[in-house]
Amino acid sequence: MSIAADLIRGHTDAIILAQLIAEDSYGYKINNTIKEATDNRYELKEATLYTAFRRLEQSGCISSYWGDGEGGARRRYYSITKRGTETYLNLVNEWKQANEIINKLIYSERAEETDK
């Protein structure tokens, strides 16, 4: 079963910030981590990923710098800022609240009665 992209799309910022809390990283590696974590059921499109990086950097949630990768290739690395950590925590809290509401609506007694 594949995960509906529409369901995840609204949480792109939280997903990226979660990756950057663990360590500074670059786009390709972040996207690979997302693919691996979802058993290849979800990945961000390159345009979506870099648009999110730009938005997060403009809002002060992340900063970027150039660094050398494997084989001497220059890569743009991203790191989370204090504001980014605060934003991440707010987004996680919003997700928890939305998840609770959706679960109540989906798993209501009436809905469960129709499954029988």
C-alpha positions as CSV (number, residue, x, y, z in Angstrom):
1,M,0.0,0.0,0.0
2,S,1.4,3.4,-1.0
3,I,1.1,6.5,1.1
4,A,-1.0,9.2,-0.5
5,A,1.3,12.0,-1.4
6,D,-1.4,14.6,-0.7
7,L,-1.6,13.4,2.9
8,I,2.1,14.0,3.4
9,R,2.7,17.0,1.3
10,G,1.4,19.5,3.9
11,H,4.1,18.2,6.3
12,T,7.2,18.7,4.1
13,D,8.7,21.4,6.4
14,A,8.3,19.2,9.5
15,I,9.9,16.2,7.7
16,I,12.9,18.3,6.5
17,L,13.4,19.9,9.9
18,A,13.2,16.5,11.6
19,Q,16.1,15.3,9.4
20,L,18.1,18.4,10.2
21,I,17.6,18.1,14.0
22,A,19.7,14.9,13.8
23,E,22.5,16.4,11.7
24,D,23.4,19.0,9.1
25,S,22.7,17.5,5.7
26,Y,22.2,18.1,2.0
27,G,19.2,17.6,-0.3
28,Y,20.1,14.3,-1.9
29,K,20.9,12.7,1.4
30,I,17.8,14.0,3.1
31,N,15.6,12.6,0.2
32,N,17.4,9.2,0.4
33,T,16.8,9.1,4.2
34,I,13.1,9.8,3.6
35,K,12.9,7.1,0.9
36,E,14.7,4.5,3.2
37,A,12.5,5.4,6.2
38,T,9.4,4.8,4.2
39,D,10.6,1.6,2.4
40,N,10.7,3.6,-0.9
41,R,7.0,4.4,-0.6
42,Y,7.6,8.2,-0.5
43,E,10.2,10.7,-1.7
44,L,10.1,14.4,-2.2
45,K,10.3,15.7,-5.7
46,E,13.5,17.7,-6.2
47,A,11.6,20.9,-6.9
48,T,9.5,20.5,-3.8
49,L,12.6,19.8,-1.7
50,Y,14.5,22.9,-2.9
51,T,11.5,25.1,-2.7
52,A,11.1,24.0,0.9
53,F,14.7,24.7,1.6
54,R,14.4,28.2,0.2
55,R,11.2,28.9,2.2
56,L,12.7,27.5,5.4
57,E,15.9,29.6,4.9
58,Q,14.0,32.8,4.2
59,S,11.9,32.3,7.4
60,G,15.1,31.8,9.5
61,C,14.4,28.1,10.3
62,I,17.5,26.8,8.5
63,S,20.8,28.2,7.3
64,S,23.0,26.9,4.6
65,Y,26.7,26.6,3.8
66,W,28.9,25.1,1.2
67,G,30.9,22.0,2.1
68,D,32.9,19.3,0.5
69,G,31.3,16.0,0.0
70,E,32.7,12.6,-1.0
71,G,35.1,12.8,-3.9
72,G,35.6,16.5,-3.4
73,A,32.2,17.5,-4.8
74,R,30.9,20.7,-3.3
75,R,27.5,20.4,-1.7
76,R,25.2,22.9,-0.1
77,Y,24.5,21.8,3.5
78,Y,21.6,22.8,5.6
79,S,21.5,23.2,9.3
80,I,18.6,23.9,11.6
81,T,18.5,27.1,13.6
82,K,17.0,27.8,17.0
83,R,13.9,29.2,15.2
84,G,13.8,26.0,13.1
85,T,13.8,23.8,16.2
86,E,10.9,25.9,17.7
87,T,9.0,25.6,14.4
88,Y,9.6,21.9,14.3
89,L,8.2,21.4,17.8
90,N,5.2,23.5,16.9
91,L,4.6,21.5,13.7
92,V,4.9,18.2,15.6
93,N,2.4,19.5,18.2
94,E,0.0,20.6,15.4
95,W,0.4,17.1,13.8
96,K,-0.4,15.4,17.1
97,Q,-3.6,17.5,17.5
98,A,-4.7,16.9,13.9
99,N,-4.0,13.2,14.2
100,E,-6.1,13.0,17.3
101,I,-9.0,14.8,15.7
102,I,-8.8,12.7,12.5
103,N,-8.6,9.5,14.5
104,K,-11.7,10.5,16.4
105,L,-13.6,11.2,13.2
106,I,-12.4,8.1,11.3
107,Y,-12.7,5.7,14.2
108,S,-16.1,7.0,15.5
109,E,-18.6,4.5,16.7
110,R,-20.8,5.0,13.7
111,A,-17.9,4.4,11.3
112,E,-16.9,1.2,13.2
113,E,-20.5,0.0,13.0
114,T,-20.4,0.1,9.2
115,D,-17.3,-2.1,9.2
116,K,-19.3,-5.0,10.8
